[in-house]
Amino acid sequence: MMLTMRREELACRQMVELVTDYLEGALPRRDRKRFDRHLRGCPNCTAYLEQMRTTIAETGRLTPDDLTPEARDEFTRLFRSWTGTGGSDDSGSGGDAPG
Amino acid sequence: MEAAETDAELLTRIRDGDESAFLALVTRYNGSLQRVARTFVPNEAVAEEVVQDTWIGVVRGVDRFEGRSSFKTWLFRILVNRARTAGVREHRHDTFDPTEPAVPPDRFDPSGAWAQPLAPWESDVDDRLVAASWGPSLMAALDELPERQRDVVFLRDVEGLSSDDVCDVLGVTEGNQRVLLHRGRSRLRAALESELTARGR
């Protein structure tokens, strides 16, 4: 351990810019240690990190718009024209009837 | 209740010309495709064409898809390629300030420490009712992100692609991807914070 090489402590203002690199595991080992050390002594930055994690988790729960019935019909029609089905071949119109 | 079929299972059925499998896949991804397409092209109508074109690509290419990448990555790669072709070739530049701080400077004292205490949100967000009502504000904040940030946050955090896959799909470097992700997530956090502050009053 080379204590003489140890750089000064991170400020909160720097912490908030490193938080993504930290969560992505992209911080060099030494910076990660400085980050962790700061966290241990700083409830505000610990809270900030938690807020970021909450933000990410909430974003992951977003669900983009559902398909409208019109769009569904349109895609059905398109699929038939793309695949050349929809005629009267022996596969019938729906071999799949989930219960 | 049966578990939802995996993408791979649906693809197998699509290869056999199964319409319901195709519709299941479209239902799963169409909204996301539309949102990402929209960041490349001038309006919703063009985005819709790009998305439709992407689905044609899926149906035509399904036999050649070997499953080396995840289906999702393949799908978004097709989309972005088509969107680039259809879109303004020269992509509109984001108003992207690389020095934009994650948190406004006035939130810190001269030493760089937080000027006001910060609290975690868990207790608020864990409340089901509150959490359910966050969606619209969060989606609105996401829609307001500069386009490249929006693409990265959408693919990473909404769709759950890995950083490698996002770099592949969008053709950005890992470092650039991380910067965009950082700016985007920081803005979303700020949006939720102000939402929470407004509600608390």
Contacts between the chains, C-beta under 8 A, distances in Angstrom:
chain1	res1	chain2	res2	distance
A	11	B	108	7.6
A	11	B	111	6.7
A	11	B	112	2.9
A	11	B	113	6.4
A	12	B	108	6.1
A	12	B	112	5.9
A	12	B	113	4.9
A	12	B	114	4.9
A	13	B	101	7.9
A	13	B	103	7.6
A	13	B	105	7.4
A	13	B	108	4.6
A	13	B	112	4.0
A	13	B	113	7.8
A	14	B	112	6.8
A	16	B	101	7.7
A	16	B	102	4.5
A	16	B	103	4.8
A	16	B	186	7.4
A	17	B	101	7.2
A	17	B	102	5.6
A	17	B	182	7.5
A	19	B	102	7.3
A	19	B	182	7.6
A	20	B	178	6.1
A	20	B	181	5.8
A	20	B	182	3.7
A	20	B	185	6.3
A	20	B	186	7.8
A	21	B	178	6.5
A	21	B	182	7.5
A	24	B	163	6.7
A	24	B	178	6.0
A	24	B	181	7.7
A	26	B	178	6.2
A	43	B	117	7.5
A	43	B	118	7.8
A	44	B	113	7.8
A	44	B	114	4.1
A	44	B	117	5.9
A	44	B	118	4.3
A	45	B	114	7.5
A	45	B	118	7.8
A	46	B	120	7.7
A	47	B	118	4.2
A	47	B	119	5.5
A	47	B	120	4.6
A	48	B	103	8.0
A	48	B	118	5.6
A	50	B	120	4.0
A	50	B	121	7.2
A	50	B	122	6.6
A	51	B	118	7.4
A	51	B	120	6.4
A	51	B	121	5.7
A	51	B	189	5.6
A	51	B	192	7.6
A	51	B	193	7.0
A	52	B	185	6.4
A	52	B	186	7.9
A	52	B	189	5.6
A	54	B	120	7.5
A	54	B	121	5.1
A	54	B	122	6.7
A	54	B	125	5.4
A	54	B	192	7.6
A	55	B	185	6.1
A	55	B	188	5.1
A	55	B	189	4.4
A	55	B	192	5.8
A	56	B	157	5.6
A	56	B	185	6.5
A	58	B	125	6.8
A	58	B	131	7.1
A	58	B	134	5.6
A	58	B	135	7.9
A	58	B	138	5.8
A	58	B	192	7.1
A	59	B	138	6.3
A	59	B	142	7.1
A	59	B	153	6.8
A	59	B	157	4.1
A	59	B	158	6.0
A	59	B	185	7.8
A	59	B	188	6.3
A	60	B	157	5.6
A	60	B	158	6.6
A	60	B	160	6.7
A	61	B	131	7.8
A	61	B	135	7.2
A	62	B	135	6.1
A	62	B	138	6.2
A	62	B	139	5.6
A	62	B	142	7.2
A	62	B	158	5.3
A	63	B	31	7.5
A	63	B	135	8.0
A	64	B	31	3.0
A	64	B	32	4.7
A	64	B	34	7.3
A	64	B	35	5.7
A	64	B	158	7.2
A	65	B	31	4.1
A	65	B	34	7.3
A	66	B	27	7.4
A	66	B	31	6.8
A	67	B	26	6.5
A	67	B	27	5.0
A	67	B	30	5.5
A	67	B	31	7.3
A	71	B	30	7.0
A	72	B	23	6.4
A	72	B	26	7.8
A	72	B	27	7.6
A	75	B	22	7.3
A	75	B	23	6.3
A	75	B	26	5.1
A	75	B	30	7.9
A	75	B	55	7.1
A	76	B	19	6.4
A	76	B	23	6.5
A	78	B	52	7.0
A	78	B	55	7.3
A	78	B	56	7.7
A	79	B	19	5.5
A	79	B	22	5.0
A	79	B	23	7.5
A	79	B	59	6.8
A	80	B	19	7.2
A	82	B	56	6.0
A	82	B	59	4.9
A	82	B	60	7.3
A	83	B	17	5.4
A	83	B	59	6.5
A	85	B	17	5.7
A	85	B	19	7.3
A	91	B	17	6.9
A	94	B	19	7.3
A	94	B	20	6.8
A	95	B	18	7.4
A	96	B	13	7.6
A	96	B	18	6.1
A	96	B	20	4.9
A	96	B	21	7.6
A	98	B	2	7.8
A	98	B	20	8.0
